[in-house]
Amino acid sequence: MRRVYSLLIILTFLAVQFALLPIGLIFTGMDPSLGPAELVEKLMPYQVAAFALGAVIVILIGNLHKNKNRIERGSQADGLITTVWIIGGVFLAYMSQIAAGLINIYVLGNPVESQNTTDIVDMIFNSPWMILVVVLFGPIIEEYVFRRAIFGEIYELIPVNSTAQKVLAFLVAGLVSGLIFAVAHADFTHILIYLSMSYVFSFLYVITGRLLVPVMVHIIMNGLVVLVQTVFADFLEEAEEIQNQLNAIISLFM
């Protein structure tokens, strides 16, 4: 029965992702002259509503079943330890993101900026209500989908009678859920970063036995990104200009 609920969580995620398609067709049918930017602006309130409803649904479905997965059947961190892991998890997530980002840029030669992040920031500037989607509703839905419904179910399938088997189960489940996580964000040039984040969130889920921990870390991470990209956008541009000038000066002596 648990797998049925996990499937329902995944189907809810897909429904949220494609909920705007029929609404968009209705708008374009009513006014064929609508440009892409105007259409996106009209769809924003419906996207916020779809994600809000999706978050409520996955929480309800996730708390219906009593047959919990192997992770949640084990020992669960108490309130204090949970708080410590949430705080520590934010630092762990940032460290892994920085490491993956450096490899992504200097080894794989991929661009610094993520087009997905840029598009999201643009949407937030056009509709501040999108902050709720990015910072709150999105992380809740994604953690229920990628951690509980996908990672949790794959982790359940692999025997864990030894430490080696536990590590194997974690690596396989984390890889699959991470790859799907990257595909869902349609940002393949930064797939290594999405994989690193997936492993961090999955580790926090396994080590604490509580889905709340990766949910909160994901919310805080997204919140900090939005804060930096919006409130401190001017400062970032100035810092980038200074860095470019320094690079130009250094290149003169090389």
Solvent accessible surface area in square Angstrom, and as a share of the most:
residue,aa,sasa,rsa
1,M,145,0.65
2,R,20,0.07
3,R,140,0.51
4,V,73,0.42
5,Y,35,0.13
6,S,7,0.04
7,L,98,0.49
8,L,73,0.36
9,I,1,0.01
10,I,46,0.24
11,L,89,0.44
12,T,16,0.09
13,F,18,0.08
14,L,79,0.39
15,A,62,0.48
16,V,12,0.07
17,Q,76,0.34
18,F,128,0.53
19,A,33,0.26
20,L,32,0.16
21,L,112,0.55
22,P,70,0.44
23,I,45,0.23
24,G,9,0.08
25,L,117,0.58
26,I,104,0.53
27,F,38,0.16
28,T,47,0.27
29,G,59,0.57
30,M,148,0.66
31,D,57,0.30
32,P,117,0.74
33,S,97,0.62
34,L,30,0.15
35,G,25,0.24
36,P,115,0.72
37,A,81,0.63
38,E,91,0.41
39,L,36,0.18
40,V,64,0.37
41,E,109,0.49
42,K,91,0.39
43,L,21,0.10
44,M,4,0.02
45,P,85,0.54
46,Y,98,0.37
47,Q,38,0.17
48,V,17,0.10
49,A,62,0.48
50,A,17,0.13
51,F,24,0.10
52,A,28,0.22
53,L,111,0.55
54,G,1,0.01
55,A,3,0.02
56,V,81,0.46
57,I,58,0.30
58,V,0,0.00
59,I,66,0.33
60,L,108,0.54
61,I,20,0.10
62,G,1,0.01
63,N,97,0.50
64,L,107,0.53
65,H,12,0.05
66,K,181,0.77
67,N,77,0.39
68,K,77,0.33
69,N,2,0.01
70,R,57,0.21
71,I,12,0.06
72,E,11,0.05
73,R,134,0.49
74,G,41,0.40
75,S,110,0.71
76,Q,79,0.35
77,A,15,0.12
78,D,83,0.43
79,G,55,0.52
80,L,129,0.64
81,I,76,0.39
82,T,9,0.05
83,T,68,0.40
84,V,82,0.47
85,W,73,0.26
86,I,24,0.12
87,I,100,0.51
88,G,32,0.31
89,G,0,0.00
90,V,18,0.10
91,F,133,0.55
92,L,72,0.36
93,A,0,0.00
94,Y,56,0.21
95,M,111,0.50
96,S,24,0.16
97,Q,52,0.23
98,I,92,0.47
99,A,52,0.40
100,A,6,0.05
101,G,12,0.12
102,L,94,0.47
103,I,80,0.41
104,N,1,0.01
105,I,47,0.24
106,Y,171,0.65
107,V,109,0.62
108,L,99,0.49
109,G,60,0.58
110,N,37,0.19
111,P,74,0.46
112,V,108,0.62
113,E,124,0.56
114,S,19,0.12
115,Q,118,0.52
116,N,33,0.17
117,T,42,0.24
118,T,51,0.30
119,D,63,0.33
120,I,41,0.21
121,V,16,0.09
122,D,72,0.37
123,M,47,0.21
124,I,6,0.03
125,F,121,0.50
126,N,101,0.52
127,S,15,0.10
128,P,92,0.58
129,W,171,0.60
130,M,3,0.01
131,I,68,0.34
132,L,61,0.30
133,V,9,0.05
134,V,20,0.11
135,V,30,0.17
136,L,67,0.33
137,F,32,0.13
138,G,7,0.07
139,P,1,0.01
140,I,22,0.11
141,I,1,0.00
142,E,26,0.12
143,E,0,0.00
144,Y,22,0.09
145,V,2,0.01
146,F,0,0.00
147,R,0,0.00
148,R,23,0.08
149,A,4,0.03
150,I,18,0.09
151,F,0,0.00
152,G,1,0.01
153,E,23,0.10
154,I,34,0.17
155,Y,16,0.06
156,E,30,0.14
157,L,111,0.55
158,I,34,0.17
159,P,75,0.47
160,V,28,0.16
161,N,134,0.69
162,S,51,0.33
163,T,103,0.60
164,A,76,0.59
165,Q,61,0.27
166,K,103,0.44
167,V,76,0.44
168,L,96,0.48
169,A,0,0.00
170,F,39,0.16
171,L,88,0.44
172,V,54,0.31
173,A,0,0.00
174,G,0,0.00
175,L,80,0.40
176,V,52,0.30
177,S,0,0.00
178,G,0,0.00
179,L,70,0.35
180,I,74,0.37
181,F,7,0.03
182,A,0,0.00
183,V,86,0.49
184,A,45,0.35
185,H,36,0.16
186,A,77,0.59
187,D,9,0.05
188,F,122,0.51
189,T,60,0.35
190,H,7,0.03
191,I,54,0.28
192,L,52,0.26
193,I,28,0.14
194,Y,26,0.10
195,L,27,0.14
196,S,21,0.13
197,M,13,0.06
198,S,0,0.00
199,Y,55,0.21
200,V,11,0.07
201,F,3,0.01
202,S,0,0.00
203,F,72,0.30
204,L,0,0.00
205,Y,0,0.00
206,V,48,0.28
207,I,85,0.43
208,T,0,0.00
209,G,1,0.01
210,R,83,0.30
211,L,13,0.07
212,L,95,0.47
213,V,0,0.00
214,P,0,0.00
215,V,13,0.08
216,M,66,0.29
217,V,0,0.00
218,H,9,0.04
219,I,27,0.14
220,I,59,0.30
221,M,6,0.03
222,N,36,0.18
223,G,21,0.20
224,L,67,0.33
225,V,48,0.28
226,V,12,0.07
227,L,78,0.39
228,V,60,0.34
229,Q,65,0.29
230,T,30,0.18
231,V,101,0.58
232,F,97,0.41
233,A,24,0.18
234,D,105,0.54
235,F,131,0.55
236,L,66,0.33
237,E,104,0.47
238,E,102,0.46
239,A,41,0.31
240,E,100,0.45
241,E,102,0.46
242,I,100,0.51
243,Q,92,0.41
244,N,83,0.43
245,Q,113,0.50
246,L,88,0.44
247,N,74,0.38
248,A,58,0.45
249,I,92,0.47
250,I,91,0.46
251,S,67,0.43
252,L,145,0.72
253,F,169,0.70
254,M,187,0.83
